[in-house]
Each structure stands twice: as C-alpha cells, then as structure tokens.
Amino acid sequence: MSSLIKAPSRFKVPSYLIGPILILVIAMIYGSLGSEYFLQPSSIIFNTGRYIEIGLLALALTFVIINGDIDLSVASTLAASAGVLAKMWAAGVPIFWCCIAAIFTGFILGLINGLIVIKLGLPSLVVTLATLALYRGITQVMLGDGVVANYPENFVGFDQRLVIGGNPGLPAPLALFIAASLIFYFILHRSNYGIKNIMSGSNPSSSKFSGIDVNSVRLTAFALSGTVCGLCAVMITSRLGSTISNVGLGLELLAITVVVLGGTDIFGGRGAISGTVVSLFAIMAVREALVIQDINGQVQDAVIGLLLILTVLVPRIRSYYIEKRNRKKRFNEAQRNA
C-alpha cells in the first residue's frame, strides 16, 4: 500500500536557470571583492535603472525567438521611435502625444518587419538586418548630428522616481519591469497565444495542420516587439533627458544575449520568461562587477560574448554525449537480447 503513495517531489531548479544563476553568483562574489558596497540593496536597485530597457526588449524578443525568428532591428526601432518623439516635441506637440506617437511608431515598424518576413517568405535574420540599417538611417536623417533636449521637467527623470519610498525603495523602471515580466509570463505560459507561440516554433507544419494560424502568431510577436521598442524609446529619452541619432546603439546584441542565456532556443520552440528575467540580472551583475574592477568596455563586451557562446555550446555538447551514451546503451541491450 505504501508503494502506491507517491512521495512528494523535491523542488528542482530548471536546467535552463542553472547557467544564469551560476553566472549571477560568481559575478556578485567577484564584484564584492572590488567594493564593499557592491552587494548593498540600495546599490543593486540603483544599478538596475540602466538595464530596464534591455530587459523589456528581451522579454518581447523571447516571443520572437521562440517562434524561430529573430529581430536584429530592435535597437534601431527604438532609435526611430525616439526620433519621432524628439521631432514632434521640437515642433511643439505636447509630450504626452509625443510618447503615444513613439509607441505607435514602434508598433508600425515591428509590424513592417513581420509583414516582410511572412508575406515575402524571407528569413527574419536577413530582413531585420536590413531594417536595422534602414531604421537607424531614418533616425539619422530625422535628427542629423543635432541633439534634441529641453524636455519638460515632469517627463525627465523617470528612472529616479520611486513607486515605493524608503531605503532602498522601489524605482519606477524596476516596478514596470516586474509588472511586465508577470504579464509576459502569463501570456507565454498561461494563455492560448503562448501555447500557439511555442508550438509554432517547435513544429510549424504540424501547427498549421492543427489549425494554428502560424503567420498570425509570428506577426503578433513582431508587432509586440516593435511596441515594446517604442515604450523603451520613451523610457530612455526620459532617463537621458535628450535624444541623439545613435541612441540605443548596440542594445540589440545585449537583449538577444539575455534571451539566449536565459535558455530560449535560438532555433525556436523552447523558452521561458523566468530564464530571461534571471539572465538579465546575471548580465547586469557581470557588467557592474567588471566596472567595479575597472575593466574597460571592450573586455566587458568580450566577456558577455564568451558567456553567450558557452551558454549555447555547453548544453549542445552535453546533449550530444547523453544521446551518444543512450545509443550505446540501446546497442548493448540489443546485443544481449540477440
């Protein structure tokens, strides 16, 4: 009778979280060796402000990459959206409508990416590589070499505002990221669209036979990515208090690194919001630890690139040897049964 009673299973950390958690712990230890203030809650929370835009981009990119697509143009979409905001403000439009226009611009540019990929049947890598240059070029045409500033005081400094006061408090950007993470988690893991998203990425042909409109799912992911880019354009403009044509340059690589490091399969069909969230804080800890240790920017980029390579390579090597061991085991069993 006792054998029929199932013992409660122990909590296990998902395999895709082991890498980011390990990196996070090592980075925090390394950073604490460089400064006694590195692990203070106020310091950690303060440092999150510069990474929230990357985190939001990564949350949206998780959906795109799970579909088996890629969006290399997110930073350029952000820049173009910020450029629209800046030009409208310079023309005397109220800042609220400038922000709405920036978010809508991001939505349209993301939708354009998706339509080109789906309607023309082109690889998303090629399309978004082209729009990366196109959208950045449009931004440079709009803004030139000038700087748009003098935004209203009630708009600038969003990253300095606290939702919950006190020490360390809860800054508005971090609160927004937490809320966005919960919403994206529900969409991916608890909604029909999330299930369709994963199925479309794992096996598009079977999904079509199952009645799933794969093209609609992919288009929605691109549009969502663009919309989040527009939101990030508003946030980064508020944080910096000015707009230039190279705003957000290079953020696409960091955002993609966060997504892949968090366990989302670059070929689609597998991923989790929790992995993206933990990975963001791991990347943040690594970069801040290197800054504390006075490591230059080029080395920081090299370390992040190495982490990405190892994150992609190690699980595949592990899977190869596990499969090889299982084949050998099946072969030996077949030999004994023969």
GIKA-V85518 format. One record per backbone hydrogen bond with DSSP energy under -0.5 kcal/mol. NH is the residue of the N-H (numbers start at 1). CO is the residue of the C=O. If there is no record, write none. Layout:
# GIKA-V85518
NH&CO  NH&CO
This chain:
# GIKA-V85518
4&1  5&1  5&2  6&4  17&14  18&14  18&15  19&15  20&16  21&17  22&18  23&19  24&20  25&21  26&22  27&23  28&24  29&25  30&26  31&27  32&28  33&29  34&30  34&31  35&31  38&35  40&37  44&40  45&41  46&42  47&43  48&44  48&45  49&46  50&47  51&48  52&48  55&51  56&52  57&53  58&54  59&55  60&56  61&57  62&58  63&59  63&60  64&60  65&61  66&62  67&63  68&65  69&64  74&71  77&73  78&74  79&75  80&76  81&77  82&78  83&79  84&80  85&81  86&82  87&83  88&84  89&85  90&86  91&87  92&89  93&88  98&94  99&95  100&96  101&97  102&98  103&99  104&100  105&101  106&102  107&103  108&104  109&105  110&106  111&107  112&108  113&109  114&110  115&111  116&112  117&113  118&114  119&115  120&115  120&116  121&117  122&116  122&117  127&123  128&124  129&125  130&126  131&127  132&128  133&129  134&130  135&131  136&132  137&133  138&134  139&135  140&136  141&137  142&138  143&139  144&140  146&143  148&243  149&147  151&241  155&152  156&152  157&238  160&157  161&158  163&170  164&170  170&164  172&161  175&171  176&172  177&173  178&174  179&175  180&176  181&177  182&178  183&179  184&180  185&181  186&182  187&183  188&184  189&185  190&186  191&187  194&187  195&191  196&192  197&193  198&194  199&195  200&196  201&197  202&198  203&199  207&203  208&204  209&205  210&206  211&208  212&207  214&212  217&213  218&214  219&215  220&216  221&217  222&218  223&219  224&220  225&221  226&222  227&223  228&224  229&225  230&226  231&227  232&228  233&229  234&230  235&231  236&232  237&233  238&234  239&235  240&236  241&237  243&148  247&244  249&246  251&248  253&250  254&250  255&251  256&252  257&253  258&254  259&255  260&256  261&257  262&258  263&260  264&259  265&270  268&265  269&66  276&272  277&273  278&274  279&275  280&276  281&277  282&278  283&279  284&280  285&281  286&282  287&283  288&284  289&285  290&286  291&287  292&288  293&289  294&291  295&290  300&296  301&297  302&298  303&299  304&300  305&301  306&302  307&303  308&304  309&305  310&306  311&307  312&308  313&309  314&310  315&311  316&312  317&313  318&314  319&315  320&316  321&317  322&318  323&319  324&320  325&321  326&322  327&323  328&324  329&325  330&326  331&327  332&328  333&329  334&330  335&331  336&332  337&333  338&334
